[in-house]
Amino acid sequence: MKENPRPPQAKKIPREFILHNDKRIDNYFWMRERDREDVLSYLKEENDYKDKMLSHTKELQEHLFEEIKGRIKQTDMSVPYAHNGFIYYSRHEEGMEYPIHCRKEKGSEEEKILINVNTLAEGKSFYNVGRMNVSPNNKILCFGEDTLSRRIYTLRFKDLESGEFLSDEIPNTTGSIAWANNNRTVFYTLKDGETLRSHKIMRHELGTDIEEDVEVFHEEEDTFNTVVYRMKSGKYIMIASYHSVMTEYRFLDADYPQGNFRVIHARERDHEYSVEHFGGRFFIHTNWNAKNFRLMETSVDTPNKENWTEKIAHRDDVLLENIEIFEKHLVLTERINGITEIRVIPQDAKEYYIQFEEEGHMIYSSTNMEFNTEILRFGYTSMTTPNSIYDFNMDSREKCLLKQQEVVSDTFKVDDYASERLWAEAKDGTKIPISLVYKKGFEKNGKAPLLLYAYGSYGYSMDPYFSSVRLSLLDRGFAYAIAHIRGGEEMGRHWYENGKMLNKKNTFHDFITCAEFLIDENYTSQKSILAMGGSAGGLLMGAVMNMRPDLWHGIISAVPFVDVINTMLDDTIPLTTGEYDEWGNPNDEEYYHYIKSYSPYDNVEAKDYPAMLVTTGYHDSQVQYWEPAKWVAKLRELKTDKNPLIFHCNMESGHSGASGRFAPYKETAMQYAFILDMVGIKK
């Protein structure tokens, strides 16, 4: 019988930390020194070990990659949208990794290529284009490019008439800008070089040295980030400062870029709001005295909160997520009983909801650039329905399907798959929704493999959506489930608040509850259930693995946030200070002990753990590579089982993985091969 290769054993250099009369010994703190030779050597050893441990799945990985890639239409085009006299779209050509962004003048069939990302990415191991912004006179394109995968963009400008790039290049930005109406002034956001916090808004005049750029706003509070953008109306430039529990907006007439920004309403603890503009009014989406948000309006001349009047009232059972303003219609995106719905309020007719038959679905407002229209563009998907883009006449209520995601396959049929909406009951009586999908013929006999996924942080809701990638599991007999656990916002704002700070453990208990429910209801068994999560969802994986290691047959933890105490005590790390209101500040003794009680790295023990695949990116700016590296090293030191523990560090990518259209699926294929191998499926 062939023996597994010997796993890497990281050296131990004890480092002592004492806080709140509590002593911690971190044997692997040294791994955070990015360019140390022994750090790079250790990561290489882990990657070599991963290759050996997964060598027997190499053929399966290649097959899965080609299978996943093969379902994607090679030559494809996005749904065109109109803006400022032009029709914009992106298209892909067969075999190309990146999109080609194009436009046509209205009434013309002549295509003009804005940028061919394939050309720009040549010779680069990673390449990503940030948001593209065309000047009001349609003559100059600005876009950001990231070549390292740390979400630090250099702004570039292209003359769309000559096709030449301008000499202006602005580094260390968020990748987005706001044009003033004079077509030569742009506002952009700078990032702090150490913490990567977006902290300054600058003004640049095309053709001038960036050293002459003017700072127009400095967000000095280190728990805040800031961003600048041009409003849909084109009338104002808006600066937003945002924090976990509060926001602040200031605006400037886009005709007068040298002017001073005015604050709409000064920041207040636990007050979040956002702003839309139409005519002479600001529309304010706010949680002021409204946990699930309400809609207010006010005159542009008197924007302070004292002058707001209510347009849409707060409701305890409905979360108001988003608004879209048209000349004769108001469109609301609401979340009702965990599901997104679109509510249309005509100016001179009775309001209504856009109807679909599927219970579990996701509907969202798409690209709507114009005010004077009765057409709403929205997207729709479900666990069994590929993403679909519609134009909807808000007067006649007629839907026009413009494009549905095409699954390139001779065997795929939507009707071959079924989805369910289930409810698991937590110990405190809370009912947790679960979205489930499988291929018809699936038997609920407790024998089938099931992959359970969740995120559960930051108020991010995980909606029931279609994935052609997921078919590689479903077609091999898997069920796939999304646990809509607390920490997200699926069931309203309280759902988020009951899964953060000193309520964070609800997130983990909810996930365990969902797994136990699926086992009890014979969808799967402890021998066949695997769990997966990434980033803050990777923290979830680490926590539930420590709490119930017996429950899982396998765990996939991607770019996991697992060293919570150390990270939240280090204010030089990107994101740390801005997240005290998500996790708590461990400099406070109560939060320190609470965070320590669930932090995956701090709770690794000498016991049996399930099989694990852990992934990270060396250039990750969100969760630094050393967190999973340290966690894996400590697990190797203490775990008492012989289950595989595999660590993959992509040395050329960051938090979002490889760039390109197809390259990211190589890592997906590796994850799926690990999953299939764990349940004995070899092809």
BELWO-V999741 format. One record per pair of residues at least 12 apart in sequence whose ideal C-beta (glycine too) atoms are under 6 Angstrom apart, sorted by the first residue. I is the first residue (numbers start at 1). J is the second residue. Records with the same first field share a line. If there is no record, write none. Layout:
I->J ; J
This chain:
5->52
7->49 ; 636
8->45 ; 46 ; 49
10->42 ; 633
12->27
13->30
14->27
15->29
20->589 ; 592
28->630 ; 633
31->626 ; 629 ; 630
32->626
43->649
46->647
47->649
50->646 ; 648
53->644 ; 646
57->673 ; 677
60->673
61->669 ; 670 ; 673
64->472 ; 669 ; 672 ; 673
65->665 ; 666 ; 669
67->472
68->469 ; 665
69->662
71->407 ; 408 ; 409 ; 468
73->406 ; 408
74->94
75->93 ; 94
76->92
77->89 ; 91
78->90
79->389 ; 402 ; 403
81->367
83->369
85->106
86->103 ; 105
87->104
88->103
89->102
96->118
97->660 ; 661
98->117 ; 118 ; 121
99->117
100->116
101->114 ; 115
114->141
117->129
124->147
125->652
126->149 ; 652 ; 659
127->147 ; 659
128->146 ; 659
129->143 ; 145
130->144 ; 153 ; 175 ; 176
131->176
133->177
135->179 ; 183
136->179 ; 181 ; 183
137->183
139->160 ; 161
140->157
141->158 ; 160
142->157 ; 177
144->175
148->619
149->619 ; 653 ; 654
150->619 ; 621 ; 654
151->621
152->172 ; 191
153->173 ; 175
154->169 ; 171
155->170 ; 173
156->169
168->206
170->210
172->190 ; 191
173->188 ; 189
174->189 ; 198
178->228 ; 229 ; 230 ; 237
179->230
180->254 ; 257
181->254 ; 255
184->205 ; 206
185->205 ; 257
186->204
187->201 ; 203 ; 228 ; 237
188->202
189->201 ; 227 ; 228
190->202
194->572
195->574
196->574 ; 621
197->225
198->225 ; 226
199->219
200->215 ; 218
201->216 ; 217 ; 228 ; 239
202->215
203->216
217->239
219->241
222->577
223->243 ; 577 ; 578
224->241 ; 243
225->242
226->241
227->240
231->277
233->277
236->251 ; 254 ; 277
237->252 ; 254
238->251
239->261
244->581 ; 582
245->270 ; 581
246->267 ; 269 ; 271
247->272 ; 273
248->267
249->264 ; 275
250->263
264->303
265->304 ; 305
271->288
272->287
273->286
276->325
278->325
280->300
281->297
282->298 ; 300 ; 303
283->297
284->296 ; 308
285->323
290->314
291->493
292->314 ; 319 ; 492 ; 493
293->320
294->312 ; 313 ; 314
295->311 ; 312
296->308 ; 310
297->311
318->334 ; 336
319->335 ; 492
320->334
321->333 ; 335
324->365 ; 368
326->371
327->371 ; 372
328->347
329->346 ; 394
330->345
331->344 ; 376
333->365
338->433 ; 484 ; 490 ; 491
340->362 ; 363
341->353
342->354 ; 363
344->394
358->382
359->421
360->419 ; 421 ; 435 ; 464
361->382
362->381 ; 463 ; 465
363->380
364->379
365->378
366->378 ; 379
374->393 ; 394 ; 395
375->391
376->392 ; 394
377->391
378->390
381->465 ; 466
382->464
383->419 ; 435 ; 437 ; 464
384->414 ; 417 ; 419
385->466
386->404 ; 405 ; 466
387->405
388->404
389->402 ; 403
407->468
416->439 ; 440
417->439
418->440
419->437
420->436
422->434 ; 436
424->513 ; 514 ; 517
426->510 ; 513
432->510 ; 513 ; 514
433->484
434->481 ; 483 ; 514
435->464 ; 482
436->481
437->480
438->479
439->474
444->522 ; 523
445->522
446->522 ; 525
448->477 ; 479 ; 524
449->478 ; 528 ; 679
450->479 ; 523 ; 524 ; 529
451->478 ; 480 ; 530 ; 532
452->481 ; 515 ; 531
453->482 ; 532
454->483 ; 485 ; 511 ; 533
455->537
456->485 ; 487 ; 488 ; 507 ; 540
457->487 ; 536
459->489 ; 496
460->488
461->488 ; 489 ; 490
462->482
472->672
476->681
479->523
483->511 ; 514
485->507 ; 510 ; 511
486->498 ; 499 ; 506 ; 507 ; 510
487->499 ; 507
500->582
501->584
502->594
505->598
508->543 ; 544
511->544
512->544 ; 548
515->529 ; 551
527->553
528->553 ; 679
529->553
530->553 ; 554 ; 675
531->552 ; 555
532->556
534->558 ; 559
535->559
536->561
538->557 ; 558 ; 560 ; 561
539->561 ; 562
541->555 ; 557
542->560 ; 562 ; 600
543->598 ; 600
546->603
549->609
552->610
554->610 ; 611 ; 678
555->610 ; 612
556->613 ; 671
557->614
558->615
559->616 ; 620 ; 623 ; 655
560->628
561->623
562->600 ; 601 ; 627 ; 631
563->601 ; 627
564->595 ; 599
565->586 ; 595 ; 596 ; 599 ; 602
568->583 ; 586
569->586
574->621
601->631
604->634 ; 635 ; 638
606->638 ; 640
607->640
608->640 ; 641
609->639 ; 641
611->643 ; 644 ; 678
612->645
613->646 ; 674
614->628 ; 632 ; 647
615->648
616->628 ; 649
617->650 ; 653 ; 654
618->649 ; 651
619->654
620->654 ; 655
621->654
622->655
632->647
